Amino acid sequence: MRDKRLGVAVWIKHARMAKNLRKFGSIHYISKRLNYVSMYVDAAEIDEAIRVMERLPFVTRIERSHRHEIPVEYNNAKPDKAKEYDYKQEKNQLIALADSLMESARASNAEVGSVR
């Protein structure tokens, strides 16, 4: 299983120096225009990696990602009443359409049976 990784944005002086950051983690994206590197570092080693990266001469600043702190499960989410109403209305329309098709099929079968 893969270790937990945390995102880090490393602002650098020049994009050519981005390759030197590979030894600290896996590089996800390098922006040549804005001069930053988006990368993932192992959670267990992130403090030490940031401390070492801050001492590098081409690094201007480092920002940690807070994405792992954002909750992704919402317990008290309220259902949308408008969508719920639309689904009920659509269901009723489909049931009415199916009933009318069944009645027309029965009527056509009855006509075929009476013609014979």
Residue pairs with C-beta under 8 A, 6 or more apart in sequence:
3 42
3 43
3 44
4 42
4 43
4 44
5 25
5 26
5 40
5 41
5 42
5 43
6 40
6 41
6 42
6 43
6 46
6 64
6 65
6 68
7 28
7 38
7 39
7 40
7 64
7 65
7 67
7 68
8 25
8 38
8 39
8 40
8 41
8 46
8 49
8 50
8 62
8 63
8 64
8 65
9 36
9 37
9 38
9 62
9 63
9 65
10 21
10 36
10 37
10 39
10 53
10 59
10 62
11 35
11 36
11 59
11 60
11 61
11 62
11 63
12 18
12 21
12 35
12 36
12 37
12 58
12 59
12 60
13 35
13 58
13 59
13 60
14 35
14 58
15 30
15 31
15 32
15 35
17 58
18 27
18 30
18 37
20 56
20 58
21 27
21 37
21 39
21 53
24 39
24 41
24 49
24 52
24 53
25 39
25 40
25 41
25 42
25 49
26 39
26 40
27 37
27 38
27 39
28 38
28 39
28 40
29 37
29 38
30 36
30 37
30 38
31 37
31 38
41 49
41 50
42 49
46 64
50 62
50 64
53 59
53 62
54 62
